[in-house]
Amino acid sequence: MLRSRPTLRLYRIVLITALILSSGSAFAEEDTTSANYLMPGCRNLLTENNSRTYLQGVCAGLVSALFYMSVDTCPPAGVTRAKINRVVVQYIASRPARMQEDFKDLALEAMKAAWPCKH
């Protein structure tokens, strides 16, 4: 299937973001893959707060990529990015004891819990 230029650009952005995040603590001592690190940006994304714009972009990119690539979620037709982000933020926020865990794992769990597939 041929991809459009905006889709290819999104793939490149997601790939670069993933590479940056997978580098671990090379840039700082804080674990940049943890929910603890990324959730402030995700929360600001929901409220359209213009602070932490870098983290908002990382959150939006990761959540979109995980949603697009997930084979274990079956959302209803027409689900919006805002709804997906809200589901992820609410799921992770309701599990404060797990904030040190990898954001990507928790986001996938959130999507699977919200939209399980009927096998």
Backbone as CSV, one residue per row, in Angstrom:
resi,resn,N_x,N_y,N_z,CA_x,CA_y,CA_z,C_x,C_y,C_z
1,MET,0.842,-1.171,0.000,0.000,0.000,0.000,0.892,1.240,0.000
2,LEU,0.639,2.172,-0.870,1.410,3.392,-1.006,0.987,4.379,0.074
3,ARG,1.946,4.983,0.738,1.672,5.941,1.813,1.799,7.360,1.287
4,SER,1.019,8.268,1.823,1.098,9.671,1.441,2.297,10.323,2.114
5,ARG,2.688,11.473,1.623,3.826,12.184,2.204,3.613,12.523,3.679
6,PRO,2.416,13.016,4.093,2.222,13.291,5.529,2.375,12.033,6.383
7,THR,1.928,10.884,5.861,2.058,9.642,6.612,3.520,9.250,6.743
8,LEU,4.280,9.392,5.670,5.714,9.088,5.734,6.421,10.031,6.694
9,ARG,6.013,11.289,6.694,6.611,12.259,7.624,6.313,11.848,9.058
10,LEU,5.077,11.394,9.337,4.712,10.942,10.674,5.563,9.744,11.077
11,TYR,5.753,8.797,10.167,6.602,7.639,10.461,8.016,8.080,10.830
12,ARG,8.546,9.032,10.100,9.899,9.515,10.395,9.957,10.172,11.764
13,ILE,8.961,10.974,12.085,8.924,11.646,13.382,8.825,10.618,14.507
14,VAL,7.967,9.642,14.331,7.806,8.606,15.348,9.095,7.816,15.507
15,LEU,9.747,7.488,14.404,10.999,6.739,14.459,12.064,7.532,15.198
16,ILE,12.198,8.798,14.872,13.194,9.635,15.546,12.876,9.749,17.029
17,THR,11.607,9.939,17.355,11.196,10.020,18.760,11.513,8.722,19.482
18,ALA,11.207,7.601,18.852,11.488,6.304,19.471,12.980,6.118,19.696
19,LEU,13.790,6.524,18.749,15.235,6.407,18.905,15.743,7.268,20.046
20,ILE,15.206,8.479,20.144,15.614,9.364,21.241,15.221,8.759,22.580
21,LEU,13.983,8.274,22.671,13.515,7.707,23.931,14.215,6.403,24.274
22,SER,14.586,5.626,23.274,15.233,4.348,23.553,16.675,4.520,23.999
23,SER,17.199,5.737,23.851,18.575,5.970,24.279,18.682,6.027,25.796
24,GLY,17.553,5.926,26.474,17.562,5.865,27.932,17.983,7.171,28.551
25,SER,18.894,7.092,29.479,19.271,8.274,30.242,20.541,8.925,29.718
26,ALA,20.784,8.838,28.437,21.973,9.454,27.865,21.922,10.974,27.967
27,PHE,20.723,11.570,27.956,20.595,13.014,27.998,20.371,13.548,29.403
28,ALA,19.868,12.733,30.280,19.584,13.171,31.646,19.527,11.942,32.537
29,GLU,19.512,12.207,33.827,19.461,11.090,34.754,18.069,10.523,34.902
30,GLU,17.066,11.280,34.515,15.685,10.822,34.620,15.391,9.814,33.512
31,ASP,14.573,8.832,33.835,14.191,7.816,32.852,13.178,8.420,31.896
32,THR,13.607,8.738,30.711,12.751,9.421,29.744,11.743,8.498,29.085
33,THR,11.757,7.226,29.419,10.764,6.303,28.877,9.635,6.044,29.866
34,SER,9.771,6.555,31.067,8.776,6.260,32.107,7.525,7.105,31.949
35,ALA,6.443,6.581,32.486,5.190,7.332,32.527,5.370,8.588,33.373
36,ASN,6.170,8.494,34.400,6.442,9.631,35.270,6.988,10.818,34.480
37,TYR,7.847,10.554,33.539,8.468,11.598,32.727,7.496,12.154,31.681
38,LEU,6.734,11.288,31.023,5.912,11.697,29.887,4.513,12.200,30.238
39,MET,3.982,11.789,31.376,2.603,12.149,31.702,2.330,13.660,31.794
40,PRO,3.247,14.486,32.296,2.948,15.920,32.298,2.654,16.459,30.891
41,GLY,3.401,16.012,29.905,3.144,16.427,28.529,1.817,15.898,28.017
42,CYS,1.488,14.668,28.383,0.210,14.078,27.953,-0.964,14.818,28.578
43,ARG,-0.834,15.160,29.844,-1.903,15.922,30.501,-2.069,17.290,29.851
44,ASN,-0.962,17.952,29.563,-1.026,19.265,28.921,-1.609,19.174,27.519
45,LEU,-1.382,18.065,26.858,-1.957,17.851,25.528,-3.482,17.857,25.602
46,LEU,-4.019,17.250,26.654,-5.473,17.193,26.824,-6.078,18.556,27.147
47,THR,-5.347,19.353,27.905,-5.876,20.650,28.328,-5.479,21.768,27.381
48,GLU,-4.734,21.438,26.350,-4.228,22.413,25.378,-3.396,23.497,26.049
49,ASN,-2.720,23.112,27.125,-1.783,23.982,27.821,-0.512,24.034,26.978
50,ASN,0.002,25.209,26.708,1.145,25.344,25.819,2.498,25.213,26.496
51,SER,2.536,24.704,27.706,3.831,24.437,28.318,4.195,22.975,28.045
52,ARG,5.451,22.674,28.122,5.962,21.314,27.870,5.594,20.823,26.472
53,THR,5.756,21.679,25.509,5.348,21.319,24.149,6.151,20.149,23.597
54,TYR,7.419,20.037,23.987,8.215,18.893,23.530,7.583,17.592,24.014
55,LEU,7.252,17.537,25.307,6.646,16.324,25.858,5.258,16.079,25.278
56,GLN,4.534,17.131,24.946,3.235,16.963,24.294,3.425,16.265,22.947
57,GLY,4.418,16.693,22.201,4.694,16.085,20.902,5.131,14.644,21.018
58,VAL,5.968,14.371,21.994,6.420,12.993,22.212,5.233,12.115,22.581
59,CYS,4.403,12.598,23.494,3.227,11.843,23.909,2.298,11.590,22.732
60,ALA,1.977,12.635,21.996,1.066,12.498,20.860,1.622,11.527,19.827
61,GLY,2.905,11.622,19.552,3.528,10.735,18.577,3.539,9.286,19.021
62,LEU,3.893,9.066,20.284,3.917,7.695,20.794,2.526,7.071,20.822
63,VAL,1.569,7.814,21.340,0.215,7.278,21.446,-0.353,6.987,20.052
64,SER,-0.152,7.904,19.117,-0.644,7.682,17.754,0.019,6.471,17.114
65,ALA,1.322,6.358,17.274,2.046,5.227,16.679,1.618,3.907,17.307
66,LEU,1.504,3.879,18.618,1.089,2.650,19.299,-0.325,2.259,18.887
67,PHE,-1.206,3.239,18.782,-2.581,2.970,18.378,-2.617,2.416,16.954
68,TYR,-1.873,3.039,16.075,-1.849,2.623,14.669,-1.257,1.225,14.510
69,MET,-0.230,0.919,15.277,0.482,-0.343,15.116,-0.121,-1.495,15.925
70,SER,-0.976,-1.197,16.886,-1.522,-2.241,17.751,-2.465,-3.166,16.979
71,VAL,-2.250,-4.447,17.159,-3.140,-5.435,16.546,-4.109,-6.007,17.578
72,ASP,-3.929,-5.625,18.843,-4.744,-6.167,19.930,-5.832,-5.216,20.406
73,THR,-6.090,-4.150,19.663,-7.148,-3.227,20.041,-8.166,-3.133,18.907
74,CYS,-9.405,-2.997,19.285,-10.497,-2.913,18.302,-11.406,-1.741,18.652
75,PRO,-10.937,-0.522,18.381,-11.741,0.654,18.726,-12.928,0.814,17.796
76,PRO,-13.940,1.538,18.244,-15.079,1.801,17.359,-14.644,2.721,16.223
77,ALA,-15.365,2.670,15.146,-15.070,3.538,14.004,-15.172,4.989,14.434
78,GLY,-14.266,5.792,13.932,-14.327,7.221,14.194,-13.755,7.679,15.518
79,VAL,-13.078,6.809,16.246,-12.485,7.243,17.512,-11.441,8.316,17.207
80,THR,-11.435,9.372,18.000,-10.552,10.511,17.748,-9.231,10.376,18.508
81,ARG,-8.245,11.134,18.059,-6.959,11.152,18.770,-7.146,11.683,20.178
82,ALA,-8.003,12.678,20.333,-8.258,13.232,21.670,-8.815,12.161,22.602
83,LYS,-9.722,11.333,22.104,-10.296,10.250,22.907,-9.227,9.230,23.271
84,ILE,-8.385,8.878,22.316,-7.310,7.911,22.577,-6.378,8.463,23.645
85,ASN,-5.976,9.721,23.514,-5.090,10.338,24.504,-5.750,10.368,25.879
86,ARG,-7.042,10.699,25.923,-7.768,10.750,27.199,-7.796,9.374,27.864
87,VAL,-8.049,8.333,27.077,-8.071,6.960,27.609,-6.720,6.609,28.218
88,VAL,-5.652,6.934,27.506,-4.300,6.616,27.993,-3.997,7.385,29.273
89,VAL,-4.271,8.673,29.289,-3.973,9.497,30.468,-4.777,9.022,31.680
90,GLN,-6.065,8.768,31.509,-6.899,8.322,32.627,-6.426,6.972,33.165
91,TYR,-6.071,6.064,32.273,-5.622,4.734,32.685,-4.335,4.836,33.509
92,ILE,-3.382,5.569,32.986,-2.096,5.669,33.684,-2.239,6.458,34.980
93,ALA,-2.995,7.544,34.958,-3.183,8.365,36.160,-3.854,7.592,37.287
94,SER,-4.675,6.609,36.937,-5.358,5.825,37.966,-4.467,4.718,38.550
95,ARG,-3.223,4.651,38.099,-2.264,3.654,38.591,-0.966,4.330,39.028
96,PRO,-1.020,5.181,40.044,0.174,5.947,40.439,1.350,5.079,40.875
97,ALA,1.091,3.896,41.354,2.186,3.015,41.780,3.005,2.487,40.600
98,ARG,2.488,2.662,39.393,3.177,2.138,38.206,3.823,3.235,37.363
99,MET,3.891,4.448,37.872,4.401,5.580,37.098,5.859,5.434,36.674
100,GLN,6.621,4.585,37.351,8.020,4.392,36.972,8.161,3.423,35.806
101,GLU,7.074,2.768,35.423,7.105,1.798,34.328,7.146,2.499,32.974
102,ASP,7.471,1.740,31.953,7.577,2.263,30.603,6.220,2.783,30.116
103,PHE,6.209,4.027,29.659,4.985,4.663,29.191,4.332,3.869,28.070
104,LYS,5.132,3.363,27.152,4.586,2.643,25.996,3.817,1.402,26.432
105,ASP,4.342,0.665,27.396,3.656,-0.534,27.885,2.314,-0.178,28.517
106,LEU,2.315,0.872,29.321,1.076,1.289,29.985,0.061,1.831,28.979
107,ALA,0.527,2.564,27.981,-0.387,3.104,26.965,-1.046,1.969,26.181
108,LEU,-0.274,0.948,25.830,-0.852,-0.203,25.127,-1.871,-0.927,26.004
109,GLU,-1.543,-1.084,27.277,-2.494,-1.696,28.219,-3.792,-0.902,28.248
110,ALA,-3.679,0.414,28.280,-4.859,1.281,28.333,-5.735,1.079,27.113
111,MET,-5.129,1.036,25.954,-5.898,0.859,24.716,-6.538,-0.524,24.644
112,LYS,-5.816,-1.532,25.085,-6.368,-2.895,25.082,-7.530,-3.009,26.061
113,ALA,-7.403,-2.335,27.208,-8.479,-2.379,28.207,-9.715,-1.623,27.711
114,ALA,-9.490,-0.519,27.017,-10.622,0.297,26.549,-11.318,-0.321,25.339
115,TRP,-10.547,-0.937,24.462,-11.102,-1.467,23.216,-10.612,-2.894,22.958
116,PRO,-11.018,-3.831,23.805,-10.558,-5.215,23.579,-11.201,-5.804,22.325
117,CYS,-10.477,-6.674,21.686,-11.013,-7.352,20.517,-11.786,-8.588,20.954
118,LYS,-12.866,-8.854,20.291,-13.667,-10.047,20.570,-13.167,-11.167,19.650
119,HIS,-12.455,-12.107,20.220,-11.880,-13.178,19.391,-12.795,-14.350,19.283
